[in-house]
């Protein structure tokens, strides 16, 4: 345990047996032992990835709202970028990430309330999140297309 | 530690003071704060995000004046301020967990966490001031 003395969190990994002798607690299964294409682990890691993606996307939200308050000249730059090929791809990715994180978040709240822990329900809600993300993302861009055309 | 204090095992006397025990000031009083606040903010963000996505998507391609007026309306401006405040709080809390899980040593995780929290404050205030400017000056 001496090699980890620089990290105080390691202290929680050390316990005592009932006879008082020290024991190193076992670590829960890690990324390497999971099949990442399993529904349970895949939806879990995707929730974290989409949350992190949204954090990066927030920078574009900041640019958008600050430019809006700064005036038409600054806003024209945002409009140019968001209307470009890269801008549209970015917005599409962000909208999918937002819907996924929102739906998977509802799934987490459902779990937090104490429901849906059995395997069949876990798979059903997992598929609901994935299909729901697809449907709502497409629906969002249908609204965008209609608003753009009118 | 005095030998008079009750202990869990003969080898591990309680570190908690007797007064703390009586008042039930265990770690559980604030130990779940971060977890609970992520849930509270996520519930608040559900209607706010729905409103924002519908509002923005239905204004796609609209000219500058129209968007600026939309954000500046009192009701929309209040919802935007809530979205910004709660959204940045939720983001800072979420990123903190990611940092704590993946960044070693602890010192680096602490520095990264403080930088994230600082950035969330700066960006959050920037957004809030922009909304207020659109609402008040516009």
Boltz contact constraints between the chains, C-beta under 6 A:
constraints:
  - contact:
      token1: [A, 6]
      token2: [B, 105]
      max_distance: 6.0
  - contact:
      token1: [A, 7]
      token2: [B, 105]
      max_distance: 6.0
  - contact:
      token1: [A, 7]
      token2: [B, 106]
      max_distance: 6.0
  - contact:
      token1: [A, 8]
      token2: [B, 106]
      max_distance: 6.0
  - contact:
      token1: [A, 20]
      token2: [B, 11]
      max_distance: 6.0
  - contact:
      token1: [A, 51]
      token2: [B, 94]
      max_distance: 6.0
  - contact:
      token1: [A, 55]
      token2: [B, 91]
      max_distance: 6.0
  - contact:
      token1: [A, 55]
      token2: [B, 95]
      max_distance: 6.0
  - contact:
      token1: [A, 62]
      token2: [B, 123]
      max_distance: 6.0
  - contact:
      token1: [A, 62]
      token2: [B, 127]
      max_distance: 6.0
  - contact:
      token1: [A, 65]
      token2: [B, 127]
      max_distance: 6.0
  - contact:
      token1: [A, 65]
      token2: [B, 130]
      max_distance: 6.0
  - contact:
      token1: [A, 66]
      token2: [B, 126]
      max_distance: 6.0
  - contact:
      token1: [A, 66]
      token2: [B, 130]
      max_distance: 6.0
  - contact:
      token1: [A, 68]
      token2: [B, 68]
      max_distance: 6.0
  - contact:
      token1: [A, 69]
      token2: [B, 130]
      max_distance: 6.0
  - contact:
      token1: [A, 69]
      token2: [B, 133]
      max_distance: 6.0
  - contact:
      token1: [A, 69]
      token2: [B, 134]
      max_distance: 6.0
  - contact:
      token1: [A, 72]
      token2: [B, 64]
      max_distance: 6.0
  - contact:
      token1: [A, 75]
      token2: [B, 64]
      max_distance: 6.0
  - contact:
      token1: [A, 105]
      token2: [B, 42]
      max_distance: 6.0
  - contact:
      token1: [A, 140]
      token2: [B, 57]
      max_distance: 6.0
  - contact:
      token1: [A, 143]
      token2: [B, 57]
      max_distance: 6.0
  - contact:
      token1: [A, 143]
      token2: [B, 58]
      max_distance: 6.0
  - contact:
      token1: [A, 144]
      token2: [B, 57]
      max_distance: 6.0
  - contact:
      token1: [A, 144]
      token2: [B, 60]
      max_distance: 6.0
  - contact:
      token1: [A, 147]
      token2: [B, 58]
      max_distance: 6.0
  - contact:
      token1: [A, 147]
      token2: [B, 60]
      max_distance: 6.0
  - contact:
      token1: [A, 148]
      token2: [B, 60]
      max_distance: 6.0
  - contact:
      token1: [A, 148]
      token2: [B, 61]
      max_distance: 6.0
